[in-house]
Amino acid sequence: MTDYTRKIIAEVKAKNPAEPEFHQAVEEVLESLDILLEKHPEYKAAKIIERIVEPERVILFRVPWIDDQGEIHVNRGFRIEMNSAIGPYKGGLRFHPSVNLGILKFLAFEQVFKNSLTTLPMGGGKGGSDFDPKGKSDNEVMRFCQSFMTELYRHIGPNTDVPAGDIGVGGREIGYLFGQYKRLKNEFTGVLTGKGLNWGGSLIRPEATGFGATYFAQNMLHTRGMDVEGKTFAVSGFGNVAWGAVSKINELGGKVVTISGPDGFVYDKDGIKGDKIQYMLKMRASANDRVKDYADEFKVEFHAGKRPWSIKVDVAMPCATQNELNEADAKELVKNGCICVCEGANMPTTIEGFKVFAANNVLYAPGKASNAGGVGVSGLEMSQNSMRLGWSREEVDNHLKRIMKSIHDTCVNTAERFGTPGNYVNGANIAGFLKVADAMMDQGVV
């Protein structure tokens, strides 16, 4: 790492104390950009990096709401509008007790490059609240969402900022948020994605991130003359991303043997397929947030308090949350002969874990490239809304498949162009940065 990038990282840490996830995301991107900046000093002169690590706007607000017993609660609401150089801010809303400013800034920063890679005209943003929808009634969730949108509506719009769902924000929450936006603005526009199919939503949006990550893994395997068919996969998580990945892996002839939750992971040596995939939806709908139910239902192994990276597989797909795969996990996967790691979550692998994969010639894709399928289909939903059209499941899936192949090829070609062939991290970071940086240069100092 050069003195220039070290200096910026030190400044980011000083300006943003107690935000380790944001620090990690910035460090991971800047480490890749050294080789670019050496060839293109004009980006240094224009202070592009100093500008790109600073959000264009941070919105923080209180969200008061009343529970079913009449008691008042107060949560925090956030929206990080990170960068709009190539289009309206685009990124999810997360409702979870872990939500804080640092986590949302990390997610918004990653979103900038992820959206750039899709080739669709979308800037990067992220938002949410420390509200926990788990265990709340539909009426409580509705009242919270209405209060949240009563403030957020001032800052979003179809040509300004288009939020989507994320952890804790599914079809129910998007519906309540959209209803309040429509009530306040008196207009029906594509201001949110992840909407219901009968009022502007897109087919395969819930599955899109998992589908896209699987397509990306397929393209990675193709570079070594292999395919998904016949390969064994370890998947973490059991939410929409994991469900989409498990579904598409089965469709392409692969075998998934693990899913996980906060309570541990299950190992199903016969494969998670057929009715077992549908049971994942039932688990999610129960809001119990545990995978032991699957083990009990299908009489398979359950490993309490552990993650699935000790199982011998060909491909690992972390689809749960940030930093769930560390250096020790990476070494275990390498020891067991894993040939490919494809991220379905945002930054699920630590920097130390990535270095283990790089040192052992394991195919490794960062989430900003491999999990871009979700925001890719959100972009397609925006297009359908603008045209007042709805596409078939097959049309959306074909568009998604093309987007993921395009992202994969861009990463491969960019890594090779800058002298690091096969390094998907460098390829994704540099390619994502270049499009945004060039747009910022064109638009002047803003």
C-alpha positions as CSV (number, residue, x, y, z in Angstrom):
1,M,0.0,0.0,0.0
2,T,1.3,3.5,-0.9
3,D,1.8,6.4,1.5
4,Y,-1.1,8.2,-0.3
5,T,-3.6,5.5,0.4
6,R,-2.4,4.9,3.9
7,K,-2.9,8.6,4.6
8,I,-6.5,8.5,3.3
9,I,-7.3,5.4,5.4
10,A,-5.8,7.1,8.5
11,E,-8.0,10.1,7.8
12,V,-11.1,8.0,7.3
13,K,-10.5,6.3,10.7
14,A,-9.8,9.6,12.4
15,K,-13.0,11.2,11.0
16,N,-15.2,8.2,11.5
17,P,-14.2,6.6,14.9
18,A,-15.9,3.4,16.1
19,E,-17.0,2.4,12.6
20,P,-14.8,-0.7,11.9
21,E,-16.9,-2.1,9.1
22,F,-16.6,1.2,7.2
23,H,-12.9,1.3,7.8
24,Q,-12.6,-2.3,6.5
25,A,-14.5,-1.6,3.3
26,V,-12.5,1.5,2.5
27,E,-9.2,-0.3,3.2
28,E,-10.2,-3.2,1.0
29,V,-11.0,-0.9,-2.0
30,L,-8.1,1.4,-1.6
31,E,-5.6,-1.5,-1.5
32,S,-6.8,-2.4,-5.0
33,L,-6.6,1.1,-6.3
34,D,-2.9,1.6,-5.8
35,I,-2.1,0.0,-9.2
36,L,-4.7,2.2,-10.9
37,L,-3.5,5.5,-9.3
38,E,0.1,4.8,-10.3
39,K,-1.0,4.8,-14.0
40,H,-3.6,7.6,-13.6
41,P,-2.4,10.3,-11.3
42,E,-5.2,12.6,-12.6
43,Y,-7.6,10.9,-10.1
44,K,-5.2,11.9,-7.2
45,A,-5.0,15.5,-8.5
46,A,-8.8,15.7,-8.6
47,K,-9.1,14.3,-5.0
48,I,-11.5,11.7,-6.3
49,I,-10.8,9.2,-3.5
50,E,-11.0,11.8,-0.8
51,R,-14.5,12.7,-2.2
52,I,-15.7,9.2,-2.8
53,V,-15.1,8.1,0.8
54,E,-17.2,10.9,2.1
55,P,-21.0,10.5,1.8
56,E,-22.8,13.2,-0.2
57,R,-25.4,13.3,2.5
58,V,-26.2,11.5,5.8
59,I,-29.7,11.7,7.1
60,L,-30.4,10.7,10.7
61,F,-33.8,11.0,12.3
62,R,-36.0,9.7,15.1
63,V,-38.8,7.3,14.5
64,P,-41.5,7.3,17.2
65,W,-44.2,4.6,17.0
66,I,-46.9,3.1,19.3
67,D,-47.1,-0.7,20.0
68,D,-50.3,-2.7,20.4
69,Q,-50.5,-1.9,24.1
70,G,-50.3,1.8,23.5
71,E,-46.7,2.2,24.7
72,I,-44.5,4.7,22.7
73,H,-41.2,3.6,21.4
74,V,-38.4,5.6,19.7
75,N,-36.0,4.2,17.2
76,R,-33.4,5.8,15.0
77,G,-33.8,6.1,11.2
78,F,-30.9,6.5,8.8
79,R,-30.3,7.1,5.0
80,I,-26.8,7.3,3.7
81,E,-26.8,9.0,0.2
82,M,-23.2,8.0,-0.7
83,N,-22.7,8.9,-4.3
84,S,-25.0,10.0,-7.2
85,A,-22.4,10.4,-10.0
86,I,-23.9,7.8,-12.3
87,G,-27.6,7.9,-11.2
88,P,-30.1,8.2,-8.4
89,Y,-29.0,6.8,-5.1
90,K,-30.0,3.1,-4.9
91,G,-29.7,0.6,-2.1
92,G,-31.6,-1.2,0.6
93,L,-33.2,-0.4,3.9
94,R,-32.2,-2.7,6.8
95,F,-34.4,-3.0,9.9
96,H,-32.3,-4.8,12.6
97,P,-31.0,-4.1,16.1
98,S,-27.4,-4.1,14.8
99,V,-28.0,-1.2,12.5
100,N,-25.8,1.8,13.2
101,L,-24.1,4.6,11.2
102,G,-20.9,2.7,10.6
103,I,-22.5,-0.4,9.2
104,L,-24.7,1.6,6.9
105,K,-21.8,3.7,5.7
106,F,-19.9,0.5,4.9
107,L,-22.9,-0.9,3.0
108,A,-23.5,2.4,1.1
109,F,-19.8,2.6,0.1
110,E,-19.9,-1.0,-1.2
111,Q,-23.2,-0.2,-3.0
112,V,-21.5,2.6,-5.0
113,F,-19.1,0.1,-6.7
114,K,-21.7,-2.7,-6.9
115,N,-24.2,-0.5,-8.7
116,S,-21.5,0.7,-11.0
117,L,-20.6,-2.8,-12.0
118,T,-24.2,-3.6,-13.0
119,T,-23.8,-1.1,-15.9
120,L,-27.2,0.3,-14.9
121,P,-27.5,4.1,-14.1
122,M,-27.7,3.8,-10.3
123,G,-25.7,5.6,-7.6
124,G,-25.1,4.2,-4.2
125,G,-27.0,4.5,-0.9
126,K,-28.2,2.5,2.1
127,G,-30.4,3.1,5.0
128,G,-32.5,1.6,7.8
129,S,-33.2,1.5,11.5
130,D,-32.3,-0.3,14.7
131,F,-36.0,-1.4,14.8
132,D,-36.4,-5.1,15.1
133,P,-39.5,-6.4,13.2
134,K,-39.1,-9.9,14.7
135,G,-41.9,-10.6,17.1
136,K,-43.9,-7.5,16.2
137,S,-47.5,-7.7,15.0
138,D,-48.4,-6.6,11.4
139,N,-50.0,-3.5,12.9
140,E,-46.9,-2.6,14.9
141,V,-44.7,-3.0,11.8
142,M,-47.2,-0.9,9.8
143,R,-47.1,1.9,12.4
144,F,-43.3,1.9,12.5
145,C,-43.0,1.9,8.7
146,Q,-45.5,4.8,8.4
147,S,-43.5,6.8,11.0
148,F,-40.2,6.0,9.3
149,M,-41.5,7.1,5.8
150,T,-43.1,10.2,7.2
151,E,-39.5,11.6,7.5
152,L,-37.8,9.6,4.8
153,Y,-40.2,10.7,2.0
154,R,-38.7,14.2,2.0
155,H,-35.3,12.8,0.8
156,I,-36.3,10.1,-1.8
157,G,-37.9,10.0,-5.2
158,P,-37.8,8.0,-8.5
159,N,-35.1,10.4,-9.8
160,T,-33.4,11.1,-6.5
161,D,-33.1,8.1,-4.3
162,V,-34.8,4.7,-4.7
163,P,-34.6,2.4,-1.6
164,A,-35.2,-1.3,-1.7
165,G,-35.4,-4.0,0.9
166,D,-32.6,-5.7,2.9
167,I,-32.4,-7.6,6.2
168,G,-35.7,-7.2,8.1
169,V,-37.4,-5.4,5.1
170,G,-39.4,-7.7,2.9
171,G,-42.6,-7.4,0.9
172,R,-44.7,-6.6,3.9
173,E,-42.5,-3.7,5.0
174,I,-42.0,-2.4,1.4
175,G,-45.8,-2.4,1.1
176,Y,-46.4,-0.3,4.2
177,L,-43.6,2.1,3.3
178,F,-44.9,2.6,-0.2
179,G,-48.5,3.1,1.0
180,Q,-47.3,5.9,3.3
181,Y,-45.2,7.5,0.6
182,K,-48.1,7.5,-1.8
183,R,-50.4,9.0,0.8
184,L,-47.9,11.8,1.6
185,K,-46.9,12.6,-2.0
186,N,-50.2,11.9,-3.7
187,E,-48.4,10.1,-6.6
188,F,-47.8,6.5,-7.7
189,T,-44.2,6.3,-8.8
190,G,-41.4,3.7,-8.7
191,V,-39.8,5.1,-5.6
192,L,-39.2,1.8,-3.9
193,T,-38.2,-1.6,-5.4
194,G,-39.2,-5.0,-4.1
195,K,-42.8,-4.1,-4.4
196,G,-45.7,-6.6,-4.7
197,L,-46.2,-8.1,-8.2
198,N,-49.7,-6.6,-8.5
199,W,-48.6,-3.1,-7.9
200,G,-45.3,-2.6,-9.8
201,G,-43.0,-5.3,-8.5
202,S,-40.8,-7.5,-10.6
203,L,-40.7,-11.3,-10.8
204,I,-37.7,-13.1,-9.1
205,R,-36.8,-10.1,-7.1
206,P,-36.7,-12.0,-3.7
207,E,-34.5,-14.7,-5.3
208,A,-32.4,-12.4,-7.4
209,T,-29.3,-12.0,-5.2
210,G,-29.0,-15.7,-4.7
211,F,-29.7,-16.4,-8.4
212,G,-27.1,-13.8,-9.4
213,A,-24.4,-15.1,-7.1
214,T,-24.9,-18.6,-8.4
215,Y,-24.6,-17.4,-12.0
216,F,-21.4,-15.6,-11.0
217,A,-20.0,-18.8,-9.4
218,Q,-20.9,-20.6,-12.6
219,N,-18.9,-18.1,-14.7
220,M,-15.9,-18.4,-12.3
221,L,-16.0,-22.2,-12.6
222,H,-16.1,-21.9,-16.4
223,T,-12.7,-20.2,-16.3
224,R,-11.2,-23.5,-15.1
225,G,-13.2,-25.7,-17.4
226,M,-15.8,-26.7,-14.8
227,D,-19.5,-26.1,-14.1
228,V,-22.0,-26.0,-11.3
229,E,-23.3,-29.5,-12.3
230,G,-21.8,-32.2,-10.0
231,K,-20.3,-29.7,-7.5
232,T,-21.0,-29.7,-3.8
233,F,-21.8,-26.4,-2.2
234,A,-21.7,-25.0,1.4
235,V,-24.2,-22.1,1.8
236,S,-24.6,-20.0,4.9
237,G,-27.8,-18.2,6.0
238,F,-31.3,-19.3,5.2
239,G,-33.0,-16.1,4.2
240,N,-33.8,-14.8,0.7
241,V,-30.2,-14.9,-0.6
242,A,-29.5,-18.4,0.6
243,W,-32.9,-19.6,-0.6
244,G,-32.3,-18.1,-4.0
245,A,-28.8,-19.6,-4.2
246,V,-30.0,-23.1,-3.1
247,S,-32.8,-23.0,-5.6
248,K,-30.6,-22.0,-8.6
249,I,-27.7,-24.4,-7.6
250,N,-30.2,-27.3,-7.7
251,E,-31.6,-26.1,-11.0
252,L,-28.1,-26.1,-12.5
253,G,-27.3,-29.6,-11.2
254,G,-25.3,-28.7,-8.1
255,K,-25.8,-30.1,-4.6
256,V,-26.1,-27.9,-1.4
257,V,-25.3,-29.6,1.9
258,T,-25.4,-26.7,4.4
259,I,-27.5,-23.8,5.5
260,S,-27.0,-21.8,8.7
261,G,-28.5,-19.4,11.2
262,P,-27.6,-17.6,14.4
263,D,-28.0,-20.9,16.3
264,G,-25.5,-22.9,14.2
265,F,-25.6,-24.9,10.9
266,V,-27.1,-28.0,9.5
267,Y,-25.3,-30.6,7.4
268,D,-27.6,-32.5,5.0
269,K,-25.4,-35.0,3.1
270,D,-28.3,-36.0,0.8
271,G,-28.6,-32.4,-0.4
272,I,-31.1,-29.6,0.3
273,K,-33.6,-30.0,-2.6
274,G,-37.2,-30.3,-3.5
275,D,-39.5,-29.9,-0.5
276,K,-36.5,-29.0,1.7
277,I,-36.1,-25.7,-0.3
278,Q,-39.7,-24.9,0.3
279,Y,-39.2,-25.6,4.1
280,M,-36.6,-22.8,4.1
281,L,-39.4,-20.4,3.2
282,K,-41.5,-21.8,6.1
283,M,-38.6,-21.3,8.5
284,R,-38.2,-17.7,7.4
285,A,-41.8,-17.0,7.7
286,S,-41.9,-18.3,11.3
287,A,-39.5,-15.5,12.4
288,N,-37.8,-17.9,14.8
289,D,-34.4,-17.2,13.2
290,R,-33.0,-20.7,13.8
291,V,-32.0,-23.6,11.5
292,K,-32.3,-26.3,14.1
293,D,-35.9,-26.6,13.0
294,Y,-34.7,-27.9,9.6
295,A,-32.5,-30.5,11.4
296,D,-35.4,-31.6,13.5
297,E,-37.8,-31.8,10.5
298,F,-35.5,-33.8,8.2
299,K,-33.4,-35.7,10.8
300,V,-30.0,-34.4,9.7
301,E,-26.9,-33.2,11.6
302,F,-27.1,-29.9,13.5
303,H,-23.9,-28.1,14.7
304,A,-24.8,-25.7,17.4
305,G,-23.0,-22.3,17.5
306,K,-20.8,-23.2,14.5
307,R,-20.5,-22.0,10.9
308,P,-20.5,-24.4,7.9
309,W,-17.0,-23.8,6.7
310,S,-15.6,-27.0,8.2
311,I,-17.6,-29.2,5.8
312,K,-15.7,-30.6,2.7
313,V,-17.2,-28.9,-0.4
314,D,-16.2,-27.7,-3.8
315,V,-17.7,-24.3,-3.5
316,A,-18.5,-22.0,-0.5
317,M,-21.1,-19.3,-0.7
318,P,-21.4,-17.1,2.4
319,C,-24.9,-15.6,2.2
320,A,-25.6,-14.5,5.7
321,T,-23.8,-11.3,7.0
322,Q,-20.5,-9.4,7.2
323,N,-17.3,-11.0,8.5
324,E,-18.8,-14.5,8.9
325,L,-15.8,-16.2,7.2
326,N,-12.4,-15.5,8.9
327,E,-8.8,-16.5,8.4
328,A,-9.3,-19.8,10.3
329,D,-12.4,-20.7,8.3
330,A,-10.6,-19.9,5.1
331,K,-7.7,-22.2,6.0
332,E,-10.2,-25.0,6.8
333,L,-11.9,-24.6,3.4
334,V,-8.5,-24.7,1.6
335,K,-7.5,-27.8,3.6
336,N,-10.7,-29.5,2.6
337,G,-10.1,-28.8,-1.1
338,C,-12.5,-25.9,-1.7
339,I,-11.9,-24.5,-5.2
340,C,-14.2,-21.5,-5.3
341,V,-15.7,-18.9,-2.8
342,C,-18.4,-16.7,-4.1
343,E,-20.0,-14.1,-1.7
344,G,-23.7,-13.8,-1.6
345,A,-23.7,-11.4,1.4
346,N,-22.0,-8.0,1.8
347,M,-18.3,-8.3,2.9
348,P,-18.8,-11.7,4.6
349,T,-15.1,-12.6,4.3
350,T,-12.5,-10.8,6.4
351,I,-9.4,-9.3,4.7
352,E,-7.3,-12.0,6.3
353,G,-9.6,-14.7,4.9
354,F,-9.3,-13.3,1.4
355,K,-5.5,-13.4,1.6
356,V,-5.6,-17.1,2.5
357,F,-7.7,-17.7,-0.7
358,A,-5.4,-15.6,-2.8
359,A,-2.3,-17.4,-1.5
360,N,-3.8,-20.8,-2.3
361,N,-5.2,-20.0,-5.8
362,V,-8.8,-20.4,-4.7
363,L,-11.3,-18.6,-7.0
364,Y,-12.7,-15.8,-4.9
365,A,-15.4,-13.2,-5.7
366,P,-16.2,-10.2,-3.5
367,G,-19.8,-9.4,-2.8
368,K,-19.8,-6.1,-4.6
369,A,-19.5,-8.2,-7.8
370,S,-21.1,-11.5,-7.1
371,N,-24.1,-10.4,-5.1
372,A,-25.1,-7.6,-7.4
373,G,-28.0,-9.6,-8.8
374,G,-30.4,-8.2,-6.2
375,V,-29.7,-4.5,-7.1
376,G,-29.5,-5.6,-10.8
377,V,-33.1,-6.8,-10.7
378,S,-34.1,-3.7,-8.6
379,G,-32.8,-1.7,-11.6
380,L,-34.8,-3.8,-13.9
381,E,-37.9,-3.2,-11.7
382,M,-37.2,0.6,-12.1
383,S,-37.1,0.1,-15.9
384,Q,-40.4,-1.8,-15.9
385,N,-42.0,0.9,-13.7
386,S,-40.7,3.7,-16.0
387,M,-42.2,1.9,-19.0
388,R,-45.3,0.8,-17.2
389,L,-44.6,-2.8,-18.2
390,G,-44.2,-6.1,-16.5
391,W,-41.7,-8.7,-17.8
392,S,-42.1,-12.5,-17.5
393,R,-40.1,-14.6,-15.1
394,E,-38.0,-15.9,-18.0
395,E,-37.3,-12.4,-19.3
396,V,-36.1,-11.1,-15.9
397,D,-34.0,-14.2,-15.3
398,N,-32.3,-13.9,-18.8
399,H,-31.6,-10.2,-18.1
400,L,-30.1,-11.1,-14.7
401,K,-28.0,-13.9,-16.3
402,R,-26.6,-11.4,-18.8
403,I,-25.9,-8.8,-16.1
404,M,-23.9,-11.3,-14.0
405,K,-21.9,-12.5,-17.0
406,S,-21.1,-8.9,-17.9
407,I,-20.0,-8.2,-14.3
408,H,-17.9,-11.3,-14.2
409,D,-16.2,-10.6,-17.6
410,T,-15.6,-7.0,-16.6
411,C,-13.8,-8.1,-13.4
412,V,-11.7,-10.7,-15.2
413,N,-10.7,-8.3,-18.0
414,T,-10.0,-5.4,-15.7
415,A,-7.8,-7.5,-13.4
416,E,-5.8,-8.7,-16.4
417,R,-5.5,-5.2,-17.8
418,F,-3.9,-4.0,-14.5
419,G,-1.5,-6.9,-14.2
420,T,-3.3,-9.1,-11.6
421,P,-5.0,-11.8,-13.7
422,G,-7.6,-13.9,-11.8
423,N,-7.9,-11.3,-9.0
424,Y,-11.6,-10.6,-8.8
425,V,-11.2,-8.2,-5.9
426,N,-8.9,-5.9,-7.9
427,G,-11.0,-6.3,-11.0
428,A,-14.3,-5.4,-9.2
429,N,-12.8,-2.5,-7.2
430,I,-11.0,-0.9,-10.2
431,A,-13.8,-1.4,-12.7
432,G,-16.4,-0.1,-10.2
433,F,-14.3,2.8,-9.3
434,L,-13.4,3.9,-12.9
435,K,-17.0,4.4,-14.0
436,V,-17.9,6.5,-10.9
437,A,-14.6,8.4,-10.9
438,D,-14.8,9.3,-14.6
439,A,-18.4,10.6,-14.1
440,M,-17.2,12.7,-11.1
441,M,-14.4,14.1,-13.2
442,D,-16.9,15.0,-16.0
443,Q,-19.2,16.7,-13.5
444,G,-16.6,18.9,-11.9
445,V,-16.0,19.5,-8.2
446,V,-19.4,18.8,-6.7
